[in-house]
Amino acid sequence: ERARDYLHKTGRFIVIGGIVSPVHDSYGKTGLVSSRHRLTMCQLAVQSSDWIRVDPWECYQDTWQTTCSVLEHHRDLMKRVTGCILSNVNTPSLTPVIG
């Protein structure tokens, strides 16, 4: 909530949503609770939010995914859902841009 409020106050961003993506079980962190339980905990944590959602995609993959591939998944999903792309200062685009 605080991060969204801050970004809005800068006047440079409009936050349209937030995503929680629990990591795959094979991430390898000692003491990591199973993804099934973490997924449930995350869903409970955001159930009252009207802008944050939980995406189980990362948990359901065959193995751990790099952060880059998870971000690419979310970028591609956002593009399919909204028709927009994330801005990239190095690559101008004619597509509507989300800052």
N, C-alpha and C positions, 0 to 999 in steps of 0.2 A: 504494500500500500504506500509506504513512504517513498520507495523508488519511483513508483508511477506518479505520485504527487510532485516529486522533484522534477521529473522529466517534463511534466505538463507546465510547471512554473517557469521553466527555461524558455518556453514559447517556441522551442525548436522541434518538439516531438508531440505526437498524439499517440498514446499507448492504447492499442485496440484489444490487447489481451496479454495474458501471461500463461506460461506453460511450465508445468512441473513434469520432469521426465526422470523417473527413478532408474538408476543404473541396473544393468544386467547382473545376474547372480555371479557370473564368472569374472566380474571386475577384479576380484581378488583381495579386497580389503578384509582384514581380520575382524571378525565379529559382526560382519554385515548380515543383517536380518534378511530372510528370504524375500525375493522381489514380490512375491504374492502378498506378504504382510506389509512391506513398504508401500506397495501400490494401494492397498486398502487404507493405510494410515494417511497417505497423501490425499486420497479421495475424501476422506473424512475431514481433513484439514481445510480443504477448499470448498466444501459443500455449500457454504453460505456466501461464497464469492460469486459475483455476477461477471467477473472478467478473467479469473484464473481457472484453468482446467488442467487435468492430469492426462498425459498421453502415455499409454502403456506400451507404445511401439518398441521402445528400447528394451524393456523387460522381455518382450516376446520374441526377440531375435534369437538366432541359434547360438550366438556367442556375444561377448562384450563388443561394443562398437566404440570407435574413437569419438571424441567430442566433435571433431569436424564432421563425421558422417551423421551424427545425431543432429547437429545444426543444419546440415544439408537437408535432412529429412523434414525438419520443421520449416525450413525455407521453402522447399518444394510444396509442402502441404499448404502453407500460407498462400503461395502463388496460385495453387489450384482453387482454393476456397475464395480468395478475395480478388484474384486477377491482378494483384499488385506484387511487386518485388521489393526486397530490402534494398535500400540505396547503397551504392558502392561508388565512392568518390573517384575511383579510377576507371569506371566504366559507365559513361553516360547512357541513359535509356529513355526511350519514348513511352515506356510503360509507366502507368501511375506508380509513384514511389512512396514508400513508407519510410520515414526518416530513420 
